[in-house]
Amino acid sequence: MTMSVPERNSGSGGKEEESEDESEILEESPCGRWQKRKEQVSQGNVPGIESASLAMDTEEGVEVVWNEVLFSDRKVFKALEDKIKEMFENLMQVEHPNIVKFHKYWLDMRENQARLVFITEYMSSGSLKQFLKKTKKNHKTMNVKAWKRWCTQILSALSYLHSCDPPIIHGNLTCDTIFIQHNGLIKIGSVWHRLFVNVFPEASVHGKVRHHRDEQRNLHFFSPEYGSGEDDYAIDIYSFGICALEMAVLEIQANGDSVVSKEAITNAGQSLEDPLMREFTQSCVRHEAKLRPTAHDLLFHRVLFEVHSLKLLAAHCLINNQYLLPENCVEEKTKSFDPNAIMAEIEHKDRPGVQLKYSHVSPLELDKFLEDVKNGIYPLMNFASARPHPIPRTLSMSQENMETVKTPTPEPQEIETRKVIQMQCNLESNEEGTKTHLSLFLKMDDKLHRQLSCDILPGDNSKDLANELVHYAFISEEDCDRLAGFLDDALSKHRPGVAGCSGGTATTAMY
């Protein structure tokens, strides 16, 4: 969904009173986690959205967007209810660092009308369109490295959507639906625009359904075949090509017309000095849809493709296996290194070699780099798989159930029926050896993951731990004995006096 930035007032005196008024809590979600505020968010490009307000996520302590769709006819709403639920359950499965996050939804039936409420991530730093306008106003040009990094992030998101099973077509990609955060992270919103158009007929929702395509200034983002019924992922590639072109030139001039013409697009493309950038953008906006490349292909275009550094590969490996590592392991490791020790050395026969010492690497820079990799700023695209990403029909666990599990004394859940196909655990004892911290990673047969952790005391045994996981529906009863055996084997290898281990060590096991 597209989260636009509200126009916040600044100043003092009466402005402060107005600000306090806007922060007034108007409504809470049924679970109490989300609190709707009075402050509105400008959002006119998602079909059927009656209002969008800022809200507070009381669990995470961050701002989110509270969106509402009102149905004037309850009978129409009841007829669409199953479709709406299916769409939103699938929407909650979309998980990518460069896609605006969808958090939660619920249905609200009233006497005269029905209401759909859904919570989405709030992009406080503004849209790409706003950023490009500010850059142009300050008489600056676009940095080529930043352009390449942004293109890679957008294509990473599109490649993910198009490789889902079934494929997800965005259908509303413009510089207004792409957002940039202060750290350079790009996210695309309004991802399920086409599903909104298909599920919510114009007659059923309160107010006028607006399509972003109706806005004259954005018509040039839409491909010639858009809306013909035969369009596919190629419409997103066309829109991306226009976005990439606008990012490079900051703005495609309309020359006083209300609509950006084809001639203006051609002239903007020809103005690019880099021939590879020209070829790249022109391949995206070809008139014939079948001649346009895929998002996956574009990631390997010469203008974007580069051999990933060993540093980036290692960072992704670390992030992907973070659940196996103790907390703050990077910080602890860097402290223990001798700054004058040689980390790597390159020898040359005909000239002096090159030595890299640990002192050449700043721990603060390393932490920032790892955080950027984790946030999705440097996607690892040269190994991108063309394999489809299945979108499960239902959630493995509802949002309410997830919140229940987080409480100190969770109630028993429904019985888990999925099978565990992979188990991994990490065991780390404290210095005294009085307790062991267990991090358990389970991969289920529907490809979803489950990560659990707890402290194990000397008197605890594997069978009791496995039975507790069955009781709270974390694993099926059929997997109980297998998991107990796996944990028993891992614990026996880890305990002091076994296999050379002693207190304070960490052990990793995989099944």
C-alpha positions, 0 to 999 in steps of 0.5 A: 500500500502507498503511504504518503507523508502528511503535511505536518505543521511546525511552529509554536503557540497555537501550532502546539495545541493543533499538534496535540489535537492531531495526536488524540487517540480516536480508536483502538484495534480489537487487539489493542495494539494499534491506536488510530490518531486524528492526523491524516495521511494524504493518500489518494491513489489506492482504490476505495480508501475512504481515509488514511490516518497515522496510528501508533504501534504500541508494541513496537513503538513506531508510527504506522498507517491506519487505512479504512475502506467503507462499504455502503451496501452490507449485502455486497460486502458479505458477498465479497467477504471471502475474497477480501479475506483471501486477498488480505491473508495473501497480502500478509505473506508478502515479505521483502525488504524493498516492499512496504510492509502490510501488518494487519487487517480486520473486518468491522460490521455495523448497522448501516455499513461495513468497514475494512481496516488494515494497517501498513508501514508508514514511510516517513521520509517521503516519496521518490517524486518528492526527493527528485523535486528537492534535488532539482530545486537545489540545482543538483544532479543525480549521483550515478552510484545512487541511481544504480543502487536504487534501480537494483532495489526496485528491480529486486522487489519486482523480481520477487513479486513476478516470481511469486506463484501466482505472479503478482503484478504491481500495476501502479508503479510510479515515482509517487508509489516508490519511497526513499528512507533517510538511509537510502533504502528504497521501498515500493508501495501500493503493491496490491493495487490491481487486486484492490481494483478487481476485488472492490467494485466501484459500486460497493465502496463509499466514495469515488474509487480513484485510480492513479492512472486517472491523474494526468501527470502520471499517465506516462508511467503506464504502458500502451497495453495497460488495461487491455486485459492482456497485460502482464509483468511487462507493464511493470517493466515499462513503469520501472523504465520511466521511473529509472529515466526520471531518477536519472534526469530528475524530471521528464519535462511536459513542456507546458502540456498536461500529459508527458508526451512520447517525444518528451520521454524520447528526448529525456532518454537521448539526453543521458550521456552514458550509452549503457544507461540509455540502452537500459531505459530504452529496453524497458519502454519498448512499445511491444510488451514481449520485447521488454526484458524481465526484472530478473534479466535487468538485474544482470544488465551491464549497467547494473551488474557487478561481481559482488565483493567477498565482504558483501557475500560474507555479510549476507551469509552472516545475516542469513544465519544470524539465528545461529549466532549469539547476540552481539557476536560481531562486537565481541569478536572485533574486540578480541582481535589484535589490531596489528594482526594481519587479516589478509595478504596478497603476494606479488612476485614482481612487486611488494605484497599488500597486507590488510590488518584488522586496524584497517576495518572500523567496527562502527563502519562494519556495524553500519554496513551489516545493518544496511545489508540487513535492511535491504540496501545492498541486495545480493542479486547475482545469485537471484533465483528464478524459482517461484516463491509460493504465496501460502493461502493461509497464515501459519499463525494469525496475528492474534496467536502470534501476540499470544505466544509473546506473552509470558504464559501463552495459552494452548494453541490449535494443533500444529499439523505441518511437518518439520523438514529441517532443524537447526539449533545453537547452544551457548552456556554461561561462564558458570555453566549454570544455564544454557541458552537454546536458539532453535530454528525450524523449517516447516514443510510449507517453507515457512520458518519458526525461530524459538529460544529459551534458557535450559537449566541442568535439570531440564530434559529434551523430552519435556522441551519437545512436549512443551512445543507440542502443547503450544502448537509449535510442532506437530505431535508426530515430530515430538520424538524426532525433535527430542532426539535431536535436542538430546544429541545436541545437548549431550555434545555440548554439556561439560566433559563431553566432546571436549566442551566446557562451560561458556562454549557454543555448539551448533547442530543441524538435522 
